[in-house]
Amino acid sequence: MTSPTERSTDEDWIDQALFPFSHEKTVAARSRNARFAYYTTAETAFKILSSQQIWLRNARLMNDFSEIDHGLQCVDAALSSESGRKLEATLDFCAPKLSLAVRDALERFQPAIGLDSYIACVSEHLGAEDRNGRLSMWRAYGGNTGVAIIVNGAALFGNGQASSVLSSPVLYANPDSFITEFARVADAIHNNRVRLQALGSDRLQRLIFDMLRFAVLCTKHPGFSEELEWRVLASPSLQGTTNLIRSTEVIGRVPQTVLKLPFKNSPENGLVGLGLEHLLDRVIIGPCAHNQVTYLAFVDLLISLGISKPDKRVVATDIPLRVEQPGR
């Protein structure tokens, strides 16, 4: 997997100009060897580890059903702002009618931006959460059998362009605060207009389109900010499905297409750090109706998978939370 901002070292200025938020978050995460948590139920966590793959599901099936619409509202507001007009003028300086071409591409893709986007969501994992995880995440995603899979972050940042799976931090913003972030991008693009012009109109159009597409897919209501979310994304019509397995599954009684990402190294294809032995940092058993039984089951699972030090990698929380609260 790779960040949408990751390019060759000599083009680092493109990341800083077009994707400053993602670039800064990625640099900071790399510098502290960040880890990420996938909060879910014990059943789902068991399936992920035993199959050694994670499923990317359609963006329209996320918990917050309005997320794609929220991102579109933020982008539309920004494009209609003073900074949006500045961006259009800069693009048309770089190539005649380039701003119109970008608008047309965004409008054409807009109906498919949910249906052709597949996402898995993870949360930045803090060192203080190694024992008990994050209570708000248990409440939101764990049900009465919560488990969190903690992974090392290197796989999110490495692998260049070898995979069709990209990763990006989430920006928590409403339309007004999004416009403030967008102004920073419009200014940077204007300041780099001569260098961007030299890239050629076709490539520049793709870059600006990707900037706006990721803004739609990775902008979330600020009320969710404590989740510290990053998204693992794939868009088959735009990026292909290299190293992904396409499948139709029934989840929650809804038949749907999923893209399965195997936890498997493929050095010949430039993919490293995805093997479960290296990828898995720990498994946290959350507030759970059968805490100790679940703990032992996951230890046995890691043993069967040949994962080293399984009893050290599985941790059972002792959060005094009643997981079943009738009458509330």
N, C-alpha and C positions, 0 to 999 in steps of 0.2 A: 504494500500500500504506500501511497505517497500523498503528500499535501498537494492541493491544487496550485500552490505557489511554488512548488519545487522545480527548478530548472538548473541548467548548468551554472557553475560558479560565476562565469563571466556575464551572466544575465541576471544576477541577483537584484539589480536595480529595477527590473520588471516587477519582481515580487513586491518590492518596497513601494513602488508607485501604484500598482493596480490592486494589490491585496495586502495593504499595510496591517490590518487587524490580524489576519491569518498569519502573516509573516512574523509579526512580533510575538504572537502566542506560541507559534511553533518553535521559534528560537528559544523562548523562555522555557518551554516544556523540554526541549532537547537538553538544555543546559543543566536542568535538575534531574535528568533521567526519569521523567514523569511516568507514572503508571496510570492505568485506566480501569474502571470498574464497569462490569455489565451486571446490573441488578435485575433479577428475574425470580421465577419460582424454582423450587428445588427440582421439579420435573423437567423444566426446560433446561436448567443448568446441567442436569444429568445427561440429557440428550445431546447437548452441545459438546460436552467433554467426551462422551462415549463414541460419538460419531466423528469427533475431531473436525468439526466444521461449524461455522456460524451462518445463519440465514439472514440475507438482506431482504426485507419485505417492502412492498410498495409504499411509497410516501403517503398515499391517501389513506393508509391504514394505521397511521401513527395515533398515539393516545389523544393528542390534541388535534382533532379533525380539521381545525381552521388554520393549521400552521402554514400550508402553502399559500392560502389566501392572505394571511398576515404578511408573509414575505413579499407577495406581489403588491400589496397596498403600500408597503414601505418603499419598494423600488419605484412604483408609479409616482409617489409623493416626491421622491428625490429627483426623478427625471423632470418633474414639473417645476422644480425649484430654481432659484437663481444658479445654484451649482450645476443643476442639470443643463441649463442653457449654456453655461460656461463649458461643460463637457462637450456638448454638441458643436460649439464653435471650434473647440480644439480639434475634435475629430475631423471636422470639415477642412481645417487647415492641413491636416495630415493627408487627407485624400478627399476629393470632391464627393459630396453626398454620402460620406461614410456614416454619419450619424443616422441618416435615413435607413441605410442598409442594416445597421445594428438594430434599430427599432423594428424593422420588418422581420428580422430573424427572431427577435424576442417574441413578437406577436405570433409568428408561425409555430414556435415551440411551446407557447404558453399552454395550449390545451393538453399537451403531453407532459408538461413539466412535473405533474404528479404521477401520471400513469406510466411514464417511462423512467421514473427515478426510484431506485431501490436503496434502502437505508437500514443501517444498524446503528443504534445509539449507545454510546459509552459515556461515562462520567469521569472527570479528572479525580484521581484517588489521592487523598492527602495522607501523609505519614501518620498523623494522629488517628486515622481511621482504620489502621491495620487490625485492630482488635475488634471493633464494634461496627465498622462501616458508618454509614450516614443514615440517621433515623428517618429523615424525610423521604429518602429513597426506598427504605424498607416499606414505609407506609404506602408509597405510590405504586411500587412494582412488585413487592414480595408476597402480598396476600398473607396467608397464614403458614406459608412454607418458603420464606425468603432465603435466597442464596445469591451471593455476589461472586462473580469470577473476576479476579484481578489479574491484568496482563501487563507485561512490560511494554512501554510505549515505543520502543525502537521500531517495531513493525509498522507503526502508523506513519513513521517519518522516512523510512528507508525505501529501498527497492526501485528508486528512480521511476521510470515510466514502464517498468516491466509488467505491471498489472493494470487492468482496467478499473481497479478499485482505488478511489481517492479518499482522503480524509481531510476534515476541516473543523476548526472550532466553531461553536455557535456564538453569534452576536445577539445579545439580549437587548432589544430596542423596540420602541414604538416609532411611528413615522417621524416625529419631531427629532428624537435622538438619532434616528437612522440618518436623517438629512445632515446632521452635524458630522457623522462619520463619513458620509458620502462627500461632503465638502472637502474633507482632507484628501480623498482620492482624486476629485476633480482638480484640485490645486496641483497635486503631484503629477497628474497626467499633463496638465498645462505646462508645468516646469520642465517636463521631459519630452515635449512635443517633437523636437527635432530628432531625438534618438528614436522615438516611437515611429515617426514618419519613415525612418530608414528601414524599419522592419517590413515595410510593404503593406498595402491596404488589406490583402487577404488575411495575412497573419494577425494584423492589428484588429481586424473585425472579429476574428475568432477569440482573441484575448479579451476584448471588451464584452463580447457575448458571454464568455465564461465567467467574467467578473460579475455580470448581472445575474446569470443563472445561479451561481453559488450564493449570491446575496439573497435570492428568493428562497433557496433550499436551506440556508443556514442562518436565517434570522428568526428569532423566536420571541414571544411575548416576554417582557421583563419580569413578569410574575414568576417565571420558571428559573430565574437566574441562579438560585442556589444549587441547581443540578450540575453546573459547570460542564455542560455537555459538549462532546465532539461527535461528529457524524462520519460514518464510513459509508461512502456513496458509490453507486454505479448507475450509469445511464446507457443501456445497451445500444440504442440507436446512434449515440454520439461517440461512445468509447469502446464499443464491442464488449465481449464477455471473456476476454483472456483470463484463464485460471479460475473461472467461475463455472459452476454447474447449474444449468437452468432446469427447474423442476416445477411441477404443479402439485400443490399440497392442499389439504383441507385443515384450516386452523380456525378454531372457534366456530366451526360449522360453515366457514366461508371458503370456498374453493378459490385458490389464488396462485399466481406465479411467484416463485421465490428464486433468488440467486444464492447458491451455496458457495461459501468461501472456505476451502479446506485449510486446516492448520498443517501445512506441509511445505517444507522447503523445496525449491526448484532452482538450484544454482545455475543450471544450464539456461534457465529463462530469466536469471537475474533476481530471483526471489529468495531472500534469506530472512531468518529470524521468525519464521512462521511456524516452525515445528513446536509442538506443545511443550516439550521439555524446556525449551528456552522461553517460549511465549508466556507460560503460566507462572505467575508469581505466587498466588495463593487462592484458596477458596474460602470465603467467609460464610459460615452458616448463620443466618440472621435470626431474629425473633421467630420462633418456629414451634409448632405444636409438638413436635417430637425431635427436639434439638440433638440429643446424643445419638439417637438411632440414625438420624440424617448424617451426622458427623461420621459415624463408622462406615456408612454406606459410601460416602465420598472418598474416604481413605482407601477402602477396598477397590473402588473404581480406579483410583490413581495407581494402585499397585498393579492391577490388571493391565493398565496401559503402559507399564514400565517406567513411570515417572519417579525420579529419585526423591528421597525424603518425603514420602507422601504424608506421614503423620505431622510433619513440620509445615506442610503447605496448606493443610486444612485447619481452620480455626473456627471454634464455636463461640458465638457471642454470649454474653450473660445479661443482655438488656432486659430489664423487668417490664416488658410490654406484653399486655394481654392480647394475644393474636386473634382471639375470637371474642367480640364484644357485642353480644345480643342486646337488642333494645336501643342501639345507638344508630 
